[in-house]
Amino acid sequence: MSSQPLLSTMRAEPIRQVPYVNLPAQFAEEREQLLPLVEHALAAGDHVGGEAVALLEKEVADMCGVRHVVALNSGTDALMFALVALGIRAGDEVITPPNSFIASTSAIVHVGAIPVFADVGPDQNIDPAAIERAITSRTKAIMPVHLTGRVCEMDAISDIARRHGLRIVEDAAQSIGSTYHGRMSGALGDIGCFSLHPLKNLNAAGDGGLLATNDDGVAERVMRLRNHGMSDRNTVVEFGFVSRLDTMQAAILRLRLSRLADVVARRRRNAALYRDLLDRRHVFFPGERGDTVDTYHTFVVQVDHRDALKTWLADQGIGTAVHYPVPIHLQPAAARFGYRIGDFPVTEAQAARILTLPVNQFATPEDIAYVARQVNRFFERTRI
């Protein structure tokens, strides 16, 4: 791809508004198809457990190439129920990275298990060698996190799990539709867990989650757990939870699932433009591997003077975010586990340098070029 038509000199230019996310644009694009779905759901009065939920589960299962998908109230519940269904309990250890969103670790804690962190590589994904070093006699599972929509090195992780008799729960919250050696994210371990939060590539108009598995017993148990542990209306097999995806959300998600390939294609186009236009003397981002297709839930760069750059971009009308500025092992809630600054040097160094640029599907090539110019201009003008 040639970048020349999109490049400009470093002189000042009019401010262009480029939001980090653009949910109003999504509604405008979908309005004519979306509103009848909402009206139908309300008119039918079938708000919980309706046909749209079962259809969504089948369609996602077919896409991922798994036997079962169970729709839930959040991606966090999917992670927690996955651990419960695999028999993870108090005192067991689960290895996971410390640079994820808090949900991955909180799911481990909520089932009484102990999160054991393993550092990450330059691409922010968990380092298989660090996983191996973290294994003890109490380790029962590995929870890799496919951060930014980029799948972890699952062949190496699966080999480690086989050799040590461990289960794998994929935190695929950010990676629906991503592939690894031609296989779908969420179908690479024992269980895959997706988030349907409004900011995800496949997004509900509220919270939602999906659990994917080929294990019939796991699927059956999770379907009970999401509905008070009931096998039928009058029989409670175990004390469960309330984690049902609403029928209206399922209807909305089915529409958006039909558009997911286009959403990913537009995000990948924007990421390719960034790779072409950003000045790599000052900006680091991992390249694409030949064995994966990344879906770019986020486009994260690593830079010096991150906070100053973030402020500069805001002044130029550009929305950015930081995912995530404080690693989990340094959060107040994790103090009980005894981790300290310096325990995970790669994660900690990245936390001070990461910045998420807008890559959403409604950002135009001109928007992306403008963002890239302003990033490059920041480093040119400050002579860093």
C-alpha positions as CSV (number, residue, x, y, z in Angstrom):
1,M,0.0,0.0,0.0
2,S,1.4,3.4,-1.0
3,S,1.2,6.1,1.7
4,Q,2.1,9.0,-0.5
5,P,-1.4,10.3,-1.3
6,L,-2.1,10.6,2.4
7,L,1.1,12.2,3.6
8,S,1.5,15.9,4.1
9,T,4.1,18.3,5.4
10,M,4.5,19.0,9.1
11,R,2.9,22.5,9.0
12,A,-0.1,23.2,11.1
13,E,-3.4,22.2,9.7
14,P,-7.1,22.7,10.7
15,I,-8.1,20.6,13.7
16,R,-10.1,17.5,12.7
17,Q,-12.3,15.7,15.1
18,V,-11.4,12.0,15.3
19,P,-13.2,10.2,18.2
20,Y,-11.7,7.2,19.8
21,V,-15.0,5.3,19.4
22,N,-18.1,6.4,17.4
23,L,-21.2,4.6,18.6
24,P,-23.6,7.3,17.2
25,A,-22.2,6.6,13.7
26,Q,-22.9,2.9,14.3
27,F,-26.5,3.6,15.2
28,A,-26.9,5.9,12.2
29,E,-25.6,3.1,9.9
30,E,-27.8,0.5,11.4
31,R,-30.9,2.5,12.2
32,E,-33.2,1.2,9.5
33,Q,-32.5,-2.4,10.3
34,L,-32.1,-2.0,14.0
35,L,-35.3,-0.3,15.1
36,P,-37.6,-2.9,13.6
37,L,-35.7,-5.6,15.6
38,V,-36.2,-3.7,18.8
39,E,-39.9,-3.0,18.0
40,H,-40.5,-6.7,17.2
41,A,-38.8,-7.8,20.5
42,L,-40.9,-5.4,22.6
43,A,-44.1,-6.3,20.8
44,A,-43.5,-10.0,21.3
45,G,-42.9,-9.6,25.0
46,D,-40.3,-12.3,24.9
47,H,-37.6,-10.6,26.8
48,V,-35.6,-13.5,28.3
49,G,-34.5,-16.7,26.7
50,G,-36.2,-16.0,23.4
51,E,-35.5,-17.6,20.0
52,A,-33.0,-14.9,19.1
53,V,-30.7,-16.1,21.9
54,A,-30.6,-19.7,20.6
55,L,-30.1,-18.5,17.1
56,L,-27.2,-16.2,18.1
57,E,-25.6,-19.1,20.0
58,K,-25.7,-21.3,17.0
59,E,-24.5,-18.7,14.6
60,V,-21.4,-17.9,16.7
61,A,-20.7,-21.6,17.3
62,D,-20.8,-22.1,13.5
63,M,-18.4,-19.2,13.0
64,C,-16.0,-20.4,15.7
65,G,-16.2,-24.0,14.7
66,V,-17.2,-25.3,18.1
67,R,-20.1,-27.5,19.2
68,H,-21.5,-25.1,21.9
69,V,-21.8,-21.4,22.6
70,V,-23.7,-20.2,25.6
71,A,-24.9,-16.6,25.8
72,L,-24.4,-14.8,29.2
73,N,-24.8,-11.5,30.8
74,S,-21.1,-10.5,30.5
75,G,-17.7,-11.6,29.4
76,T,-16.7,-11.6,33.1
77,D,-19.4,-14.2,33.9
78,A,-18.1,-16.3,31.0
79,L,-14.7,-16.4,32.5
80,M,-16.0,-17.2,36.0
81,F,-18.4,-19.9,34.8
82,A,-15.6,-21.4,32.7
83,L,-13.4,-21.8,35.8
84,V,-16.3,-23.2,37.8
85,A,-17.2,-25.7,35.0
86,L,-13.6,-26.9,34.9
87,G,-13.6,-27.6,38.6
88,I,-11.2,-24.8,39.5
89,R,-11.7,-24.1,43.3
90,A,-10.2,-22.5,46.4
91,G,-6.5,-22.7,46.6
92,D,-5.9,-23.7,42.9
93,E,-3.6,-21.4,40.9
94,V,-4.4,-20.0,37.5
95,I,-1.7,-18.4,35.4
96,T,-2.6,-15.2,33.6
97,P,-0.9,-11.9,32.4
98,P,-0.9,-8.8,34.6
99,N,-1.6,-6.4,31.8
100,S,-5.2,-7.3,31.1
101,F,-8.4,-5.7,32.0
102,I,-9.3,-6.5,35.7
103,A,-12.0,-9.0,34.7
104,S,-9.6,-11.8,33.9
105,T,-8.1,-11.8,37.4
106,S,-11.3,-11.0,39.2
107,A,-12.9,-14.1,37.7
108,I,-10.1,-16.2,39.2
109,V,-10.5,-14.5,42.6
110,H,-14.2,-14.9,42.6
111,V,-14.0,-18.7,42.4
112,G,-11.6,-18.7,45.3
113,A,-8.5,-19.5,43.2
114,I,-5.2,-17.7,43.2
115,P,-4.1,-15.6,40.2
116,V,-0.4,-16.2,39.4
117,F,0.9,-13.7,36.9
118,A,3.3,-14.3,34.0
119,D,5.0,-11.5,32.2
120,V,4.4,-10.6,28.5
121,G,6.3,-10.2,25.3
122,P,6.8,-7.1,23.1
123,D,3.4,-7.6,21.6
124,Q,1.8,-7.4,25.0
125,N,0.6,-11.0,25.0
126,I,1.6,-13.5,27.6
127,D,5.1,-15.0,27.2
128,P,4.9,-18.8,27.0
129,A,8.4,-19.1,28.7
130,A,7.1,-17.0,31.6
131,I,4.1,-19.4,31.9
132,E,6.4,-22.4,32.2
133,R,8.4,-20.6,35.0
134,A,5.2,-19.8,36.9
135,I,3.9,-23.4,37.2
136,T,3.7,-25.0,40.6
137,S,2.1,-28.1,42.1
138,R,-1.0,-26.1,42.7
139,T,-1.4,-24.8,39.1
140,K,-4.6,-26.0,37.5
141,A,-5.2,-23.7,34.5
142,I,-3.8,-21.1,32.2
143,M,-5.8,-18.1,31.1
144,P,-4.1,-16.4,28.2
145,V,-5.5,-13.0,27.1
146,H,-5.7,-12.2,23.4
147,L,-5.0,-8.5,24.0
148,T,-6.0,-6.0,21.3
149,G,-7.5,-8.7,19.1
150,R,-4.1,-10.5,18.6
151,V,-4.1,-14.2,19.4
152,C,-1.4,-15.4,21.8
153,E,1.2,-18.1,20.8
154,M,-1.3,-20.8,21.4
155,D,0.7,-23.7,20.0
156,A,3.4,-23.1,22.7
157,I,0.8,-22.6,25.4
158,S,-1.1,-25.7,24.4
159,D,2.1,-27.7,24.5
160,I,2.8,-26.5,28.0
161,A,-0.8,-27.3,29.1
162,R,-0.5,-30.8,27.8
163,R,2.8,-31.5,29.4
164,H,1.7,-30.3,32.8
165,G,-2.0,-31.5,32.7
166,L,-3.5,-28.0,32.7
167,R,-6.7,-26.6,31.4
168,I,-6.8,-23.6,29.1
169,V,-9.5,-20.8,29.4
170,E,-9.0,-18.3,26.6
171,D,-9.9,-14.7,27.6
172,A,-10.9,-13.8,24.0
173,A,-12.9,-10.8,25.1
174,Q,-11.1,-8.6,22.6
175,S,-10.6,-11.1,19.8
176,I,-13.8,-12.4,18.3
177,G,-13.1,-13.3,14.7
178,S,-9.4,-13.4,15.1
179,T,-7.6,-16.5,13.8
180,Y,-4.5,-18.4,14.6
181,H,-3.2,-21.0,12.0
182,G,-6.7,-20.8,10.5
183,R,-8.5,-21.6,13.7
184,M,-10.8,-19.1,15.4
185,S,-10.0,-17.4,18.7
186,G,-12.1,-19.0,21.4
187,A,-11.7,-22.4,19.9
188,L,-8.1,-23.0,20.8
189,G,-8.4,-24.1,24.4
190,D,-10.8,-26.0,26.6
191,I,-13.1,-22.9,26.8
192,G,-13.2,-19.5,25.1
193,C,-14.8,-16.4,26.6
194,F,-16.0,-13.4,24.6
195,S,-17.2,-10.0,25.8
196,L,-20.0,-8.2,24.0
197,H,-19.5,-4.9,25.7
198,P,-20.6,-1.8,23.7
199,L,-16.9,-1.0,22.8
200,K,-16.1,-4.5,21.4
201,N,-16.0,-5.3,17.7
202,L,-19.2,-7.4,18.1
203,N,-21.1,-5.2,20.5
204,A,-24.4,-5.3,22.3
205,A,-26.4,-2.2,23.3
206,G,-25.3,-3.0,26.9
207,D,-23.4,-5.8,28.5
208,G,-23.2,-9.4,27.2
209,G,-20.9,-12.3,26.9
210,L,-20.4,-15.7,25.2
211,L,-18.8,-18.9,26.3
212,A,-17.5,-21.3,23.6
213,T,-16.6,-25.0,24.1
214,N,-16.6,-28.4,22.5
215,D,-17.3,-30.0,25.9
216,D,-20.9,-31.1,26.2
217,G,-20.7,-31.3,30.0
218,V,-19.3,-27.8,30.3
219,A,-22.0,-26.4,28.1
220,E,-24.7,-28.1,30.0
221,R,-23.4,-26.9,33.3
222,V,-23.0,-23.3,32.2
223,M,-26.5,-23.2,30.8
224,R,-27.7,-24.2,34.3
225,L,-25.4,-21.8,36.1
226,R,-26.7,-18.8,34.1
227,N,-30.3,-19.6,35.2
228,H,-30.1,-20.2,39.0
229,G,-28.7,-23.7,38.6
230,M,-32.1,-24.9,37.3
231,S,-32.5,-27.9,35.0
232,D,-36.1,-27.1,34.5
233,R,-38.5,-24.5,36.0
234,N,-39.1,-26.6,39.2
235,T,-35.7,-28.4,39.7
236,V,-32.6,-26.7,41.1
237,V,-29.6,-28.9,40.6
238,E,-27.1,-26.4,42.1
239,F,-27.2,-22.9,43.4
240,G,-26.4,-20.8,40.3
241,F,-26.6,-17.2,39.2
242,V,-28.6,-14.9,37.0
243,S,-26.6,-14.3,33.8
244,R,-29.0,-14.5,30.9
245,L,-28.5,-12.5,27.7
246,D,-31.7,-10.6,27.0
247,T,-33.6,-11.5,23.8
248,M,-33.5,-7.9,22.5
249,Q,-29.7,-7.9,22.9
250,A,-29.5,-11.2,21.0
251,A,-31.5,-9.7,18.2
252,I,-29.2,-6.7,18.0
253,L,-26.2,-8.9,18.1
254,R,-27.4,-11.2,15.3
255,L,-27.6,-8.1,13.0
256,R,-24.1,-7.0,14.1
257,L,-22.7,-10.5,13.7
258,S,-23.8,-10.4,10.0
259,R,-21.7,-7.2,9.7
260,L,-18.7,-8.4,11.7
261,A,-16.5,-9.3,8.7
262,D,-17.0,-5.8,7.3
263,V,-16.2,-4.2,10.7
264,V,-13.0,-6.2,10.9
265,A,-12.0,-5.4,7.3
266,R,-12.4,-1.7,8.0
267,R,-10.4,-1.9,11.2
268,R,-7.7,-3.9,9.5
269,R,-7.6,-1.2,6.7
270,N,-7.1,1.5,9.4
271,A,-4.4,-0.5,11.1
272,A,-2.6,-1.0,7.8
273,L,-2.6,2.7,7.2
274,Y,-1.1,3.3,10.7
275,R,1.6,0.8,9.9
276,D,2.4,2.6,6.7
277,L,2.3,6.2,8.0
278,L,3.6,6.2,11.6
279,D,7.3,7.1,12.1
280,R,8.8,4.0,13.5
281,R,11.8,5.9,14.8
282,H,9.6,7.1,17.6
283,V,6.6,4.7,17.6
284,F,6.6,1.0,18.2
285,F,3.8,-1.4,17.4
286,P,4.0,-5.1,16.8
287,G,3.9,-6.3,13.2
288,E,1.4,-8.8,11.9
289,R,2.5,-12.4,12.1
290,G,1.9,-14.6,9.1
291,D,0.0,-17.2,11.2
292,T,-2.7,-14.9,12.5
293,V,-5.4,-12.6,11.4
294,D,-5.7,-9.7,14.0
295,T,-9.1,-8.0,14.4
296,Y,-7.8,-4.8,16.0
297,H,-10.2,-4.3,18.9
298,T,-7.6,-1.7,19.7
299,F,-4.5,-0.3,18.0
300,V,-1.9,0.2,20.7
301,V,1.4,1.9,20.1
302,Q,4.3,2.2,22.5
303,V,6.0,5.6,22.8
304,D,8.2,7.7,25.0
305,H,6.5,10.7,26.6
306,R,3.1,9.0,26.3
307,D,1.2,11.4,28.5
308,A,2.5,14.5,26.7
309,L,1.6,12.9,23.3
310,K,-1.9,12.0,24.6
311,T,-2.5,15.7,25.6
312,W,-1.1,16.9,22.3
313,L,-3.5,14.6,20.4
314,A,-6.5,15.7,22.5
315,D,-5.6,19.3,21.6
316,Q,-5.7,18.3,17.9
317,G,-9.2,16.8,18.3
318,I,-8.1,13.2,18.5
319,G,-9.5,10.8,21.1
320,T,-7.2,8.2,22.6
321,A,-7.1,5.8,25.6
322,V,-4.7,3.8,27.7
323,H,-5.2,0.1,28.0
324,Y,-4.1,-0.2,30.9
325,P,-2.1,2.4,32.8
326,V,-1.8,0.4,36.1
327,P,-1.0,-3.4,35.8
328,I,-3.2,-5.7,37.8
329,H,-0.5,-6.8,40.2
330,L,-0.1,-3.2,41.3
331,Q,-3.8,-2.5,41.8
332,P,-4.9,-2.0,45.5
333,A,-7.2,-5.0,45.2
334,A,-4.2,-7.3,44.4
335,A,-2.1,-6.2,47.4
336,R,-3.0,-9.5,49.2
337,F,-1.0,-11.5,46.6
338,G,2.3,-9.8,47.6
339,Y,3.5,-8.6,44.2
340,R,5.7,-5.5,44.0
341,I,7.0,-3.0,41.5
342,G,9.7,-4.8,39.4
343,D,8.1,-8.2,39.5
344,F,7.0,-8.0,35.8
345,P,9.4,-5.6,34.1
346,V,8.1,-5.9,30.6
347,T,4.5,-5.3,31.6
348,E,5.5,-2.3,33.8
349,A,7.7,-0.7,31.2
350,Q,4.9,-1.0,28.6
351,A,2.3,0.4,31.0
352,A,4.2,3.7,31.0
353,R,4.4,3.8,27.2
354,I,1.2,2.4,25.7
355,L,-1.3,4.6,23.9
356,T,-4.4,3.4,22.0
357,L,-5.1,5.3,18.8
358,P,-8.6,5.4,17.2
359,V,-9.0,2.5,14.8
360,N,-12.8,2.1,14.9
361,Q,-14.5,1.2,11.6
362,F,-16.0,4.7,11.2
363,A,-12.6,6.4,11.1
364,T,-11.9,7.2,7.4
365,P,-8.5,6.9,5.7
366,E,-8.3,10.6,5.9
367,D,-8.9,10.5,9.7
368,I,-6.2,7.9,10.2
369,A,-3.8,9.9,8.1
370,Y,-4.5,12.9,10.2
371,V,-3.9,11.0,13.4
372,A,-0.6,9.6,12.0
373,R,0.5,13.1,10.9
374,Q,-0.2,14.5,14.4
375,V,1.7,11.7,16.1
376,N,4.7,12.3,13.8
377,R,4.4,16.0,14.2
378,F,4.6,15.8,18.0
379,F,7.9,14.0,17.8
380,E,9.2,16.4,15.0
381,R,8.3,19.5,16.9
382,T,9.6,18.4,20.3
383,R,12.8,17.0,18.7
384,I,12.7,14.0,21.0
